[in-house]
Amino acid sequence: MKNNNIKKILSEDPFYDIWQMILHYAYPNNIKKYYISKKRTYNEEILDIIVSSILQAEEFFKISQSVSLNISPIVLYYGAANLLTGLLTLLNGEELPITTHGMKLKVPKESNKGLGAIDITIINSKNGALHKFYDLVQPGEISLEGLSFSFAEILGSVPDLKNDFENCYEDLKPHCIPVEKLKVDDSLIERISTDELKRFRNNETEIFSLIKDFDSNYLVPQRPNNNFYILRRKIKSSEIGFYNGYGQKFFQLGLKKNNKIIQLPQLIILLIGLYVLASLARYYPKIWHPFIKNDSTGERQIIDKFLNISRRYIPNLLLNKLHNKILIFIKTLEEETTIKKSTEKEELKSLIVNEIRNILKNR
């Protein structure tokens, strides 16, 4: 089963190629052509906003690669904010009414709690940048106004940080789970290794209730052995989940807030994380300087990796939004894993047959 919403692009240098695609919209004529192709009206005054925001963002992103951890979060945050402003203004067709960052930090007084204990509250949904970006990235969702997230929740929601997160925060659960895609003969199957659910041992099936739209797109997960949960899509299903830059699929687990399950888009997760780090670097030198010089907990390694992930993925995720496709930049095209062991094949075939029988019974 081919997913037409995913486009794999061969690239020796993804960072360069992604920015070349973005810089296409740093020219007013190309912006006009974009609106003509979409048969949309636009305000001429936004052309300068789009071009300026994109060009400033490119400079910030480039600079962030060559400066130290003392200021790289600040540079990268403003690069991300500018890029979001430029490309989301392009999508919106009019200027975004932004006057504040739209976030507020609460830093614990106890210095031994680590950066993960910092809280971020979403404020000013009317003119705050975070909420305006959120409304355009994931329209129609509930308001984030007044909701608070810990920095650990943000880090735990970044797929490529899962192993680092579990190593550093031994008592916390991650908020994303890797999914393996494989072929059994001509059928596409997905599965989750039980090794990835070690923090959910008391209630492994809890994860499926935290995945947005899972029940609408998948049959009931099956566990034929102690090693995997087998996931089979419904006949009429949509692609859910998130793909990292290497094409690895993940399910994001929602966060429980005010008796609701909140699932933040990856773009918003990364922007919140950058805001936290930029604020610490700029306004909390008594915390930031000792942390980057003397951290012994392993959090600094996560922060370094988080910044690199943000630098690589934020432009990619915005291109996804602009093209309405999942664009994966890779050096070689790889097919899904093919099951070779006959025992696993038989188990999966049996599951498929049983599910088909259940569907026919319930008609």
Order of alpha helices (4+ residues) and beta strands (2+ residues): beta-alpha-alpha-alpha-alpha-beta-beta-alpha-beta-alpha-alpha-beta-beta-alpha-alpha-beta-beta-beta-beta-beta-alpha-alpha-alpha-beta-beta-alpha
